[in-house]
Amino acid sequence: MTVRPPAAALVAAALLLAGCAGSDTGSDTGSGTGSGTGSDSERAGAAKSQAADVAWSPCDGLTAVEVSRLAGARVSEQTGTTDQPRCTFTPVGEGGPAYDVSYLWFDGGLDAALDSMGAIAQQLRPVEVPGADAARVAVKPRTSGILVTGFVQTGGLVQSVNAAQLAPYDEQRLVSSTTALLGALAAAAPPEE
């Protein structure tokens, strides 16, 4: 498959939007699409290494196995380093979806956070996400690929997912998997203090 420059730019833009904290391992923990969420020792090891670096990260509640299950395609987790943390899930196989997760603490709520972003708020539509105070998704399909951006609010925490996939793609599947990932983030969000 030949990657056209605009499509490559779409994927690069989505993957460069990293703002979440992660472990200093720079790990690549590729996993299959099985229905499990990783072994207890795998989760304990990840939690231990991440706890040494930061108090909390959206990646703490996610694994490559879980995101692979939601995406319907194998992904690997990229957590970056202490100095340059990431929470990104990249496709293991050619043509798969990529997801980048970030967050911010914003006491004004999701609508106020989105209003501060300007025009993007007008492109978003509400979606139902269990356990969330609010959630929104925007979809930008193109001939060369698709971008899906989602936001979920739980208390003062606003988390976002940027998803990208090159053509050929299944728009409904990418929107569904992004919405499901927002649900996983809401479920794993830290309790308010």
C-alpha positions in Angstrom: 0.0 0.0 0.0 1.4 3.4 -0.9 1.0 6.1 1.7 0.1 9.4 0.2 1.6 12.5 1.9 -1.7 13.9 3.2 -2.6 10.5 4.8 0.8 10.3 6.4 0.3 13.8 7.7 -3.0 12.8 9.3 -1.5 9.9 11.1 1.6 11.9 12.2 -0.6 14.8 13.5 -2.7 12.4 15.6 0.3 10.6 17.0 2.2 13.8 17.9 -0.6 15.0 20.1 0.8 13.4 23.2 0.2 15.1 26.5 -0.3 12.4 29.1 2.1 11.1 31.6 3.5 7.6 31.4 6.3 5.3 32.4 9.9 6.0 31.7 10.3 2.7 29.9 9.4 3.8 26.4 7.8 0.4 26.3 6.3 -1.2 23.2 3.9 -3.7 24.7 2.2 -5.1 21.6 -0.6 -7.6 22.3 -3.1 -9.6 20.4 -6.8 -9.1 20.1 -7.7 -11.6 22.8 -10.6 -10.8 25.1 -8.4 -10.6 28.3 -6.9 -7.5 29.8 -3.4 -8.9 30.5 -2.0 -11.0 33.3 -2.0 -9.9 36.9 1.8 -9.8 36.8 1.8 -7.7 33.6 -0.6 -5.2 35.2 1.3 -5.1 38.5 4.6 -4.5 36.7 3.1 -1.7 34.6 1.5 -0.1 37.6 4.7 -0.3 39.6 6.8 1.3 36.9 4.3 4.0 36.3 3.8 4.7 39.9 7.5 5.5 40.2 7.2 8.2 37.6 3.8 9.9 38.1 0.8 9.8 40.4 -1.6 9.1 37.6 -1.8 8.7 33.8 -4.7 7.7 31.5 -2.4 4.8 30.4 -2.6 3.4 33.9 -6.1 2.1 33.2 -5.4 0.8 29.7 -3.4 -2.0 28.1 -2.6 -2.8 24.5 -4.7 -6.0 24.9 -7.8 -4.0 25.9 -7.3 -1.3 23.2 -6.7 -4.1 20.7 -10.0 -5.7 21.7 -11.8 -2.3 21.4 -10.2 -1.6 18.0 -10.6 -5.0 16.5 -7.0 -4.9 15.5 -3.7 -5.4 17.3 -2.0 -2.3 18.7 1.1 -1.7 20.7 1.4 0.8 23.6 3.9 3.6 23.5 4.4 5.3 26.9 7.4 7.4 26.1 9.9 8.5 28.8 9.7 10.5 32.0 10.8 13.6 30.1 8.6 13.0 27.2 5.6 10.9 28.3 3.0 9.5 25.8 -0.1 7.4 25.9 -0.3 6.2 22.4 -1.5 2.9 20.8 -0.1 2.3 17.3 -1.1 -0.4 14.8 0.9 -3.6 14.8 -0.2 -4.5 11.3 -0.4 -2.3 8.2 -3.5 -0.2 7.9 -4.7 -0.5 11.5 -6.0 2.3 13.6 -3.8 4.5 15.9 -5.0 6.1 19.1 -3.4 8.9 21.1 -4.7 9.8 24.6 -4.2 13.0 26.6 -5.8 14.8 29.4 -6.1 18.0 31.3 -7.6 19.0 34.6 -10.3 21.7 34.0 -12.8 22.6 36.7 -15.0 24.5 34.3 -16.4 21.3 32.7 -16.2 19.9 29.2 -18.3 22.6 27.5 -16.1 25.4 28.9 -12.9 23.5 28.0 -14.2 23.1 24.4 -15.3 26.7 24.2 -11.7 27.7 25.0 -10.6 25.7 21.9 -12.7 27.8 19.5 -14.1 26.3 16.3 -13.6 22.6 17.2 -16.5 22.8 19.7 -18.9 23.3 16.7 -17.7 20.1 15.1 -18.4 17.9 18.1 -21.6 15.9 18.8 -22.6 14.5 22.1 -22.2 10.7 22.7 -23.3 8.5 25.6 -20.4 7.3 27.7 -21.3 5.4 30.9 -19.8 7.0 34.0 -19.0 10.3 32.3 -20.4 13.7 33.1 -20.2 14.6 29.4 -18.6 13.3 26.2 -18.3 14.6 22.6 -16.9 13.2 19.3 -15.9 14.8 16.0 -15.4 12.8 12.8 -13.3 14.0 9.9 -13.4 11.4 7.0 -11.3 12.0 3.9 -10.5 9.9 0.9 -7.0 9.2 2.2 -7.9 8.5 5.8 -10.1 9.4 8.8 -9.6 11.3 12.0 -11.9 10.9 15.1 -11.4 13.0 18.1 -13.3 12.4 21.3 -13.5 14.1 24.7 -14.8 12.7 28.0 -15.3 14.5 31.3 -15.4 12.9 34.8 -15.4 15.6 37.4 -12.6 18.1 36.7 -10.8 15.7 34.4 -11.1 16.0 30.7 -9.5 13.2 28.7 -9.2 13.1 24.9 -8.6 10.5 22.3 -7.3 11.2 18.8 -7.8 8.3 16.5 -6.5 8.0 12.9 -6.6 5.3 10.2 -5.6 5.3 6.6 -7.9 4.3 3.8 -9.5 1.8 3.4 -11.2 2.3 6.8 -14.5 1.5 8.5 -15.8 4.9 9.8 -18.4 3.3 12.1 -15.9 0.9 13.6 -13.4 3.7 14.3 -16.1 5.9 15.9 -17.3 3.0 17.9 -13.9 2.0 19.1 -13.0 5.6 20.0 -16.3 6.0 22.0 -15.6 2.7 23.7 -12.1 3.9 24.6 -13.6 7.1 26.1 -15.7 4.7 28.2 -12.6 2.8 29.4 -11.0 6.1 30.3 -14.0 7.3 32.2 -14.2 4.0 34.1 -10.5 4.2 35.0 -10.4 7.9 35.9 -9.1 8.6 39.4 -11.7 9.5 42.1 -12.1 13.2 42.9 -10.4 14.2 46.1 
